[in-house]
Amino acid sequence: MIARFAAGLVVLSVGGAAAGPSLRPAPAGAISGKVTYTGTLPKLRPIDMSKEPACVAAHPTPVTTQDAVTGPANSVRYVVVYISAGDQGAPAATDTVHYDQKGCLYIPHVVAMQVHQPLAIFNDDPHSHNIHPLARVNAEWNKSQPKGAPPIRTAWDQPEFIAVKCNVHPWMHGYFVVLATPHSTVTDSSGTFSIAGLPPGTYTVTAWHERFGTQSQEVTVAGSETKTANFVLTARPY
Amino acid sequence: MGKLFAVVVTLIALASAAIFALHIWWVPLDISTHGSRIDRQLNETMIVAGVLFVGAQLALAFFVWRFSARGTTRPIKSFPGGPTPMVVLATVLVGAEILVLTFVGSKVWADVYQTPPAPGALQIEVQAEQFAFYFRYAGTDGKFGAMHPELMNDATENFFGLDPANDTTARDDIVVGSLVIPANQPVELRMHAKDVNHSFYVPELRIQQDIVPGLVIPLHFTATKPGKYELVCTQLCGLGHYNMRAFVEVKTRPDFDQWLKDKAAAQ
């Protein structure tokens, strides 16, 4: 421990100009922005949960499908925005990603995570669920989770956009977006996002939406500035 | 010990017969126009089987009571001609009973299943999949969009494989998770299975019909009593079979029309 600390001091005294991770607190920039759409939205359909009366009771106002959730000023929710190039070698994300089943919905509808990042799946409902990630690159699995069962803890080995479904409640679906990068986020109800902790450099920022497709742009971050990157996705009614 | 056995056999036989004879355990309320014929057939079957069952058990109890103290070495009496004629006679008797029940029952079954639906029956498509039922109504244009199996996608709630981008008749199709039908109107279901065998069972409708992948299974009936009834899958279809169910909601005609109008507006 003391030896490592001493070695760190030596590196700091030499200076952090060399390539590779530096122990000097590097200036961290950020990229933020907003995702909006043009075009005609698909109609949100009410979800029919009549098969599971407890879930009908959990939603006093009817829930609609979540594959095209938008907000004021054409903003788009549940868009995964991530660094698709330029941040190789960034430290791995180690915090656990939480995915809940509550009121027969996946909360949140879309989660983004890095490969090997811990993922914990909870069942908060008073009945059983069945989690079935429809993985093609990774190994597909399908597990039941009765009420009160401990969380399912897992992680994914390969980058992949994995659709998730519940076999016993077919209206439940969401996405595990497994990425190579630790730098990712999902837009909120106002369509905004922010990716922080980016060392100076040129990055390709990609926005992915399950219905409106994918868009990328290059952004160069210098110092600790916050750059803006807005995306306009094209919506189609079908 | 033999006498105790005879008493226990008698009590079990009479108590289990009474449960059915007094309708303590009986089929649920019938809500269909054809159900009374099924119920009559079931009743006749239960009476025939019940008389034989109680008679056989009481005979068993009588012989045990009467002869159990005699020891095991000496036969009471031999059947005329030995055991072979006895087995033949028993087989013929039981076989005749089963054949009669089958012939009478198949007539009732054919009256329900092998008759054409009434003209103007409400058409509803059914999709059974692991582990849910979905129901499709034609919408305001009265036409069902074509099914494209390659477009079936649970992630986009496209359970029937519709192609609304290219098929305008599919755009107004109404897809729901409950079978909602009007009372006193003939209904014809056209049932599909997406993956494995399933079964459509509604005890109150007196209907149980398998659904087989690759076949379109027609089924028609008329429900009479408004209410909410459970539809369950009765073919073991996989891990989530226990939870494969839906509800049948029988509504009055005005309520049904309003429901259909609301659903059509949401498309």
Interface residues (C-beta under 8 A of the other chain):
Chain A: K43 R45 P46 D48 M49 S50 K51 T65 D67 S128 N130 L134 N142 S144 A163 K165 N167 V168 H169 P170 W171 H173 E210 R211 R236 Y238
Chain B: E129 Q130 F131 A132 Y134 D154 A155 T156 E157 F159 P164 A165 R171 V176 G177 S178 G238 L239 G240 N243 M244 R245 A246 F247 A266 Q267
